[in-house]
Amino acid sequence: MTIKNIADKIINDALNSEQYFQCLINGSSKSQALKLVIDEMKQNGVFEKYVNQQKKERKLK
């Protein structure tokens, strides 16, 4: 999994999250909603999870 793949996965997960749709319903723009969701993902350690997954995949190769 490359950095681009990690970024794509994070963005895809954010766009498909319930929180993203809640932000849109509450009047946030698409970019504001995406930023809010990604910021929360950072705080919850989601980025680290994907990076650790990438490290494991590299070790297997």
MARVOPA-386575 format. One record per atom (N, C-alpha, C): x, y, z; residue in three letters. Coordinates in steps of 0.02 Angstrom, whole numbers, padded with zeros to 5 digits, always signed. Layout:
<rs>
XYZAla;...
</rs>
This chain:
<rs>
+00043-00059+00000Met;+00000+00000+00000Met;+00045+00062+00000Met;+00038+00103-00050Thr;+00079+00164-00055Thr;+00046+00221-00018Thr;+00082+00276-00013Ile;+00054+00336+00020Ile;-00010+00358-00016Ile;-00009+00355-00083Lys;-00068+00374-00121Lys;-00126+00327-00105Lys;-00112+00263-00100Asn;-00164+00215-00083Asn;-00193+00229-00014Asn;-00149+00246+00034Ile;-00171+00261+00101Ile;-00216+00323+00100Ile;-00194+00374+00064Ala;-00234+00436+00059Ala;-00302+00422+00026Ala;-00302+00383-00027Asp;-00365+00365-00061Asp;-00411+00327-00014Asp;-00384+00281+00025Lys;-00424+00241+00071Lys;-00454+00285+00126Lys;-00414+00331+00153Ile;-00438+00376+00205Ile;-00494+00420+00179Ile;-00483+00449+00120Ile;-00534+00493+00090Ile;-00597+00454+00075Ile;-00590+00394+00047Asn;-00648+00353+00032Asn;-00687+00335+00095Asn;-00650+00316+00148Asp;-00683+00299+00211Asp;-00719+00360+00240Asp;-00688+00418+00235Ala;-00718+00480+00261Ala;-00782+00497+00222Ala;-00778+00492+00156Leu;-00836+00509+00114Leu;-00895+00461+00125Leu;-00880+00401+00147Asn;-00933+00351+00158Asn;-00955+00346+00231Asn;-00929+00391+00273Ser;-00945+00387+00344Ser;-01012+00421+00359Ser;-01043+00398+00412Glu;-01105+00428+00434Glu;-01094+00500+00457Glu;-01036+00512+00487Gln;-01020+00579+00512Gln;-01018+00629+00454Gln;-00990+00609+00397Tyr;-00987+00653+00338Tyr;-01057+00674+00317Tyr;-01102+00625+00313Phe;-01170+00641+00292Phe;-01206+00684+00344Phe;-01192+00673+00409Gln;-01221+00715+00461Gln;-01198+00787+00453Gln;-01134+00797+00438Cys;-01108+00864+00428Cys;-01143+00898+00370Cys;-01154+00861+00316Leu;-01189+00889+00258Leu;-01260+00909+00276Leu;-01294+00865+00313Ile;-01363+00879+00333Ile;-01366+00941+00377Ile;-01314+00950+00418Asn;-01312+01007+00464Asn;-01288+01071+00431Asn;-01277+01070+00365Gly;-01262+01131+00329Gly;-01189+01143+00311Gly;-01145+01096+00327Ser;-01075+01104+00308Ser;-01067+01094+00233Ser;-01018+01128+00204Ser;-01003+01115+00134Ser;-00969+01047+00129Ser;-00963+01021+00069Lys;-00930+00956+00060Lys;-00858+00957+00085Lys;-00822+01011+00069Ser;-00752+01015+00090Ser;-00746+01023+00166Ser;-00791+01063+00196Gln;-00790+01070+00269Gln;-00805+01003+00303Gln;-00855+00968+00277Ala;-00874+00904+00306Ala;-00816+00854+00300Ala;-00784+00852+00242Leu;-00728+00806+00233Leu;-00671+00822+00280Leu;-00655+00887+00287Lys;-00602+00907+00333Lys;-00618+00888+00405Lys;-00680+00899+00426Leu;-00700+00881+00494Leu;-00692+00806+00507Leu;-00715+00766+00459Val;-00711+00693+00467Val;-00638+00670+00468Val;-00597+00697+00423Ile;-00527+00677+00421Ile;-00491+00699+00485Ile;-00506+00758+00510Asp;-00476+00780+00574Asp;-00494+00732+00630Asp;-00556+00710+00632Glu;-00576+00662+00684Glu;-00541+00595+00674Glu;-00533+00574+00612Met;-00498+00511+00598Met;-00426+00516+00623Met;-00394+00573+00615Lys;-00326+00583+00640Lys;-00325+00575+00716Lys;-00371+00608+00749Gln;-00374+00605+00822Gln;-00387+00535+00847Gln;-00424+00495+00809Asn;-00441+00427+00830Asn;-00389+00375+00810Asn;-00334+00396+00780Gly;-00280+00350+00763Gly;-00290+00311+00699Gly;-00336+00332+00657Val;-00348+00295+00595Val;-00288+00299+00549Val;-00255+00357+00546Phe;-00196+00365+00503Phe;-00142+00315+00523Phe;-00130+00310+00588Glu;-00079+00264+00613Glu;-00096+00192+00594Glu;-00160+00175+00597Lys;-00182+00108+00579Lys;-00163+00092+00507Lys;-00176+00139+00461Tyr;-00160+00127+00391Tyr;-00085+00124+00379Tyr;-00047+00167+00414Val;+00026+00166+00406Val;+00055+00101+00433Val;+00030+00078+00490Asn;+00053+00015+00518Asn;+00036-00044+00472Asn;-00023-00040+00440Gln;-00042-00091+00392Gln;+00007-00092+00333Gln;+00027-00032+00311Gln;+00075-00028+00256Gln;+00142-00059+00276Gln;+00164-00045+00337Lys;+00228-00073+00361Lys;+00225-00149+00362Lys;+00169-00177+00385Lys;+00161-00250+00387Lys;+00164-00280+00317Lys;+00131-00246+00270Glu;+00131-00271+00201Glu;+00201-00270+00171Glu;+00240-00219+00188Arg;+00308-00215+00161Arg;+00352-00271+00189Arg;+00341-00288+00253Lys;+00379-00342+00284Lys;+00365-00409+00251Lys;+00303-00418+00228Leu;+00283-00481+00197Leu;+00313-00490+00128Leu;+00333-00435+00096Lys;+00360-00439+00027Lys;+00431-00461+00026Lys;
</rs>
